[in-house]
Amino acid sequence: MDPTLTQALAQLRSALPIGLRHARALLQRCAGNPQQAAELYKAELLQVLMEKSGLPHHQARQYLHSAGYDLSRALTALDEARFTLTQRILRHHHQDKPRALDLIAQAIETAEQLPRQYWLDFERLDQLPPALRCFMVIHEWLAFEQWEGFDSALHFHLPQAIAQLRHLQLDALAHTLEQADQRQQHLRQAHADESHVELAIRIQQDLLFDACQTRFNQQRTQLDEQLYAWVERHMAQFPT
């Protein structure tokens, strides 16, 4: 490679976060002048940021300058200025609602400094503002159900989970959990002399309990949409 071009490349790339191939192309257009290439690159970035953000020229240029002409950093800074943390999560993950809900739960856990010993402390969740309490109780109960299984989840703060499901107006889902819990309790009482393993097998093979579990799995698909909409409706209570 021409030593002059090598030096110009090094000078351009030390001044701006630009890829090697793009730097070469700009230097060719500018007859090897790194200053002219730098100004051309800045103009390109400015146009892109204006198109993506709708900002006027002077504001877009200020964001780029503050970000060291790193377009990704400039867009991130702009997002942080325009939107709350929760809004940014919803914007960036609107096509993957379960991921968005997980990130929002993590943000709440951090912002509220919620104590966790593997699972969250539900007494502390009861002290959250209403919208956050509803969201976190359901999210944590669902996480337990996915990890430990449906039958075990019926022993994990079920009254709180049912109350919050009703708060979301998911009465059919709440009723399914109540029926499953009642059936499980009936089987445990009727076969109290059996071993833990025998009883677990009996519960899993019980037709009525299985019907409740099947209904739960069918109704469960509504929850992500409902929780996502809940966050949108109560945005002011969620992390900023």
C-alpha positions in Angstrom: 0.0 0.0 0.0 1.1 3.5 -0.8 2.8 4.9 2.4 1.0 8.2 1.9 -2.4 6.4 1.8 -1.4 4.4 4.8 -0.6 7.6 6.7 -3.9 9.2 5.6 -5.9 6.2 6.6 -4.3 6.2 10.0 -4.9 9.9 10.5 -8.6 9.6 9.4 -9.3 6.6 11.6 -7.6 8.1 14.6 -9.9 11.2 14.3 -13.2 9.4 13.5 -14.7 5.9 14.3 -14.8 4.8 10.6 -14.4 1.4 9.1 -11.3 0.7 6.9 -13.2 0.1 3.7 -15.3 3.2 4.1 -12.2 5.2 5.0 -10.4 4.1 1.8 -13.4 4.9 -0.4 -13.7 8.4 1.1 -9.9 9.1 0.7 -10.2 8.0 -3.0 -13.0 10.5 -3.5 -10.9 13.2 -1.7 -7.6 12.6 -3.5 -6.1 11.2 -0.3 -6.9 14.3 1.8 -7.8 13.1 5.3 -9.3 16.4 6.4 -11.6 16.5 3.4 -12.5 12.9 3.9 -13.3 13.5 7.6 -15.7 16.4 6.7 -17.4 14.3 4.0 -17.9 11.5 6.6 -19.3 13.9 9.1 -21.7 15.2 6.5 -22.8 11.6 5.8 -23.4 10.9 9.4 -25.3 14.1 9.9 -27.7 13.3 7.1 -28.3 9.8 8.4 -29.0 11.1 12.0 -31.3 13.8 10.7 -33.3 11.2 8.7 -33.5 8.7 11.5 -34.3 11.3 14.2 -36.1 14.1 12.6 -33.8 16.5 14.3 -32.9 19.9 12.7 -29.4 20.3 11.4 -27.9 22.1 14.4 -29.3 19.7 17.0 -28.2 16.6 15.1 -24.7 18.0 14.7 -24.5 18.7 18.4 -25.5 15.1 19.2 -22.9 13.7 16.8 -20.2 16.0 18.1 -20.9 15.0 21.7 -20.8 11.3 20.7 -17.5 11.7 18.9 -19.2 11.1 15.6 -20.2 7.6 16.6 -23.7 7.3 15.1 -24.7 4.4 17.5 -23.7 6.4 20.5 -25.5 9.5 19.2 -28.7 7.6 18.6 -28.5 6.0 22.1 -28.0 9.5 23.7 -31.0 10.8 21.7 -33.2 7.9 22.9 -32.2 8.5 26.5 -33.1 12.2 26.1 -36.4 11.5 24.5 -37.7 8.4 26.2 -37.8 6.8 29.6 -36.1 3.5 30.3 -39.4 1.6 30.0 -40.3 3.4 26.8 -36.9 2.5 25.3 -37.4 -1.2 26.2 -40.8 -1.2 24.6 -39.6 0.5 21.5 -36.6 -1.7 21.0 -38.3 -5.0 21.8 -41.9 -4.6 20.6 -41.5 -7.6 18.4 -40.4 -9.8 21.3 -42.8 -9.0 24.1 -41.5 -11.7 26.5 -38.0 -10.3 26.2 -39.4 -6.8 26.8 -41.3 -7.9 29.9 -38.2 -9.6 31.3 -36.2 -6.4 30.9 -38.8 -4.3 32.5 -39.0 -6.7 35.4 -35.2 -6.4 35.8 -35.4 -2.6 35.6 -38.1 -2.6 38.4 -36.1 -5.0 40.5 -33.1 -2.7 40.3 -34.9 0.6 40.7 -36.9 -0.6 43.7 -34.0 -2.5 45.2 -36.1 -5.6 45.7 -34.7 -8.3 47.9 -34.2 -11.6 46.2 -33.3 -15.0 47.7 -33.5 -16.9 44.4 -37.2 -15.7 44.2 -38.4 -12.2 45.1 -39.8 -11.4 48.5 -43.6 -11.1 47.9 -44.1 -9.1 51.1 -41.9 -6.4 49.5 -43.8 -6.7 46.3 -47.0 -5.9 48.2 -45.5 -2.5 49.0 -45.0 -1.5 45.4 -47.3 1.0 43.7 -50.4 -0.8 42.3 -49.3 -1.0 38.7 -45.8 -2.3 39.6 -47.2 -4.7 42.1 -49.6 -6.2 39.6 -46.8 -6.6 37.0 -44.2 -8.0 39.3 -46.4 -10.5 41.2 -47.6 -12.0 37.9 -44.2 -11.9 36.2 -42.5 -13.6 39.2 -45.2 -16.2 39.6 -45.0 -17.1 35.9 -41.2 -17.4 36.1 -41.6 -19.8 39.0 -44.2 -21.8 37.0 -41.9 -22.1 34.0 -39.0 -23.2 36.2 -40.7 -25.5 38.7 -43.8 -26.6 36.9 -47.5 -26.0 37.1 -48.2 -28.3 40.1 -45.5 -26.7 42.2 -46.5 -23.1 41.2 -49.9 -23.7 42.9 -48.0 -23.6 46.2 -46.1 -20.4 45.3 -48.0 -17.3 46.5 -51.1 -18.4 44.5 -53.6 -16.1 46.3 -51.5 -13.0 45.3 -51.1 -14.2 41.7 -54.8 -14.9 41.4 -55.7 -11.4 42.9 -53.5 -9.7 40.4 -54.9 -11.7 37.5 -58.3 -10.6 38.4 -56.9 -7.0 38.6 -56.0 -7.5 35.0 -59.5 -8.8 34.3 -58.2 -12.2 33.4 -61.0 -13.9 35.4 -61.0 -17.1 33.4 -57.4 -17.7 34.0 -57.7 -16.9 37.7 -60.6 -19.4 37.9 -58.6 -22.1 36.2 -55.8 -21.7 38.8 -58.4 -21.9 41.6 -59.9 -25.1 40.2 -56.4 -26.6 39.7 -55.5 -25.8 43.3 -58.8 -27.2 44.7 -58.3 -30.4 42.7 -54.7 -30.8 43.9 -55.7 -30.2 47.5 -58.5 -32.7 47.2 -56.2 -35.4 45.8 -53.6 -34.7 48.5 -56.2 -35.1 51.3 -57.8 -38.2 49.7 -54.4 -39.9 49.3 -52.5 -38.6 52.3 -51.1 -42.0 53.0 -49.2 -42.2 49.7 -45.6 -41.2 49.3 -44.6 -37.9 47.8 -43.6 -39.5 44.5 -46.8 -41.6 44.3 -48.9 -38.6 45.0 -47.1 -36.4 42.4 -47.7 -39.1 39.8 -51.4 -39.4 40.8 -51.9 -35.6 40.5 -50.2 -35.5 37.1 -52.3 -38.4 35.8 -55.6 -37.0 37.2 -57.9 -36.1 34.3 -59.5 -33.1 36.0 -56.1 -31.7 37.1 -54.8 -32.3 33.6 -57.7 -30.4 32.1 -57.0 -27.4 34.3 -53.3 -27.5 33.3 -54.3 -27.7 29.6 -56.6 -24.7 30.0 -53.9 -22.8 31.8 -51.5 -23.4 28.9 -54.1 -22.2 26.4 -55.0 -19.1 28.4 -51.4 -18.3 29.3 -50.8 -17.0 25.8 -52.9 -14.0 26.6 -50.7 -12.9 29.5 -47.7 -11.4 27.6 -50.1 -9.2 25.5 -52.0 -8.2 28.6 -48.9 -7.4 30.7 -47.4 -5.4 27.8 -50.6 -3.4 27.4 -50.6 -2.9 31.2 -47.2 -1.3 31.1 -48.3 1.0 28.2 -51.4 2.1 30.2 -49.4 2.8 33.4 -46.2 4.1 32.0 -45.8 6.8 34.6 -45.3 4.2 37.4 -42.6 2.3 35.6 -38.8 3.0 35.6 -37.7 6.2 34.0 
